[in-house]
Amino acid sequence: MEALKQIANVAGYSGLYRILKPGRAGVIVESLDEKKTKTMMGPTARVSVLSDISIYVDEDSEEQSLSLSQVLLTINEKYGEKLSVDPKGSADELADFMASVVPNYDRDRVRTTDIKKLISWYGLLRQFSPEIFEVPTEATKESSEEAPVVGETVVNETPVAEEETAPEAQKIEKA
């Protein structure tokens, strides 16, 4: 989910924002909604890129957290476009939803407000940035698997080219 590197949450502002251009004076963002409002967030604004966010899991697990991209993909696989839970639902409903997506999430550190944000973010991303959830086709996977082979061929050709230039280097040294 490479596209999550361009989507951010800004503390104190509702919704999600697409990062347009970082600069010295802050970051220019565009709201991820119908309005597409562009705003300059100053250097003191707490901008959190979604690719850097993760969900805490129990200490018994191998990892201490699960990336937001993995959680979003799991939600997409289980629920598709329509979620069965409302972000304004009861705490028990939200906890049950989270347990269905990430069974081993840490119930002490993941708050109800975090689950509400996750659900609303998923809805915004499905509506205004659905390309995030597109799975690469088999043809794309095959071509990406072939790419390292091509790279290896180029690497193998490089020493041959060096061997050809080596005698020229020896001639220069003799002269």
N, C-alpha and C positions, 0 to 999 in steps of 0.2 A: 504494500500500500504506500507507494512512493508519494502519492498525492497528499497524504496527511502532513507532509512536510510544509505544505503551502497553506494549511488551514490552522487557525489559532483560536484560542479562547482568551478574552481579555478580562481580567478581574475588574468587577464593578460594572461591567456591561453585559447585557443579556445577548444570547445568540452566539454564533460563530462568525469568524472573519477570514477572508482569503488574504494572505499577505501578498501585496503587490510589489512594494519596493522598500527594502530596508535602507536606512540612511543614518547620517550622524545625529540628526535631530530627532530621530525616532523611526517609526515604521508607518508606511502608508498601507492601510487595510481597506477592504471592501466588505460590506456586510453580506452574509450568505443568506439573503432573502430576496423578496421581490423587488425591493427598493434599490438594492446595489449601491448603498450609500458609501462614499469614500470618506475616510477619516484619517487624520494624522494622530497617531498615538505617540506621545512624548517618551523620552528616555526613562521616565519614572513609572510608566505604565507596566503592569505585570502581564506580559504577553506569554501565554503557554502554547507552544506548538503541539498539536495533537499527537504527532509521532513520538514525542518525549513523555507522554502520559502513560501510566500503567496502573493496573489494579492489583492491590495486595492480595496474596493468597496465603493459606495457612502455613505455619512454620514447618509442618510435616512434609511439605512439597519440596521437590528438588530446587525449584526456583522460588524467590521471594516475591516476585510479582509477574504479572502477565501483561504484555503490551496491549494498549488500547486497540491497535489494529487487529490483533488476534481476537479480542473480545467482539469487536464490530463484525468481523467475518463470521464468527460463531453465531451471533444474533441473526445475521443475514441468512445463514444456512438454515437455522431453525425456524425463523419467522418470516423471512422474505420482506415484502414491502409493508405489510400490516402487522403491527405489534398487538399482542393480546392484552397489554397492560398500558395504563395511562400514567404519565409522570405525576399526576395529582392523586394517584391511588393511595391506599392505606400502606402503612409501613410493612405489614405482613405480605401484602400482594407484591410489593417491590422486592422484598427479600426473597420471596418464592421465585420471582422472575430471575433475579440475579443468580440464585442457586441453580436454576435450569440452564443458565448460560455458562456460568463458572461455578461448578459444584463445590470447589474447595476455596472459594473466596473468603478472606478474613473478615468475619462478621464484626469484629471489634474495631478494626481500622477503616473499613469501608462503610461510610455513613449513608443514611437514607438520602441525603441531599446529593451525594455522589451518584447514586443509582438514578435519581431523578434527572441529573445532568446527562448521564449516559443515554437514557431513553430519549430525551429531547434532542441531544446531539445526533443520535442515530436517525431520528425523524428528519432533521434538517439536512443531514448528509444524503439520505435517500431521496429527498425532494429536490435539493439544489445542486448536488454533486454526485449523481448516481454512478459516474464512471469509476469512483473509488471501489465499488463493489463488483466491478466486472472482472471475471476470472479469465486469465489468458487461455486462448484456445490451444489445442494440441499442436497445431502447426507452429504457433509462436514458441511453445516449449521445445519442439524439435529443432527449430532454427537456433534457439539459444543454446541447446546442447551441442550443436555442431560448431558454434562459434569458438569454443576453446580448442577444438581440433585445428581450426584454421589458424588460431593464434600459435599453436604448437608448431605448425608447419612454418610459420614466419620465423619463429624462434630457431628452428632447426636450420633455416636458410641463412640466418645471420652469421653463424660461425663459418659457413662456406664463404660468405662474402669477405669475412675477416682474413681467411686463409689466402684469398686471391689478392688482397691488398698487402699482405705481409711481405711478399718478395719485393714489392715496390718500395716498401719502407726499408728493406735491407739495401737496396740499390742506393737510396738516398744516404744511408749511413756510410757506405763505402766511398761515396763521392766526396 
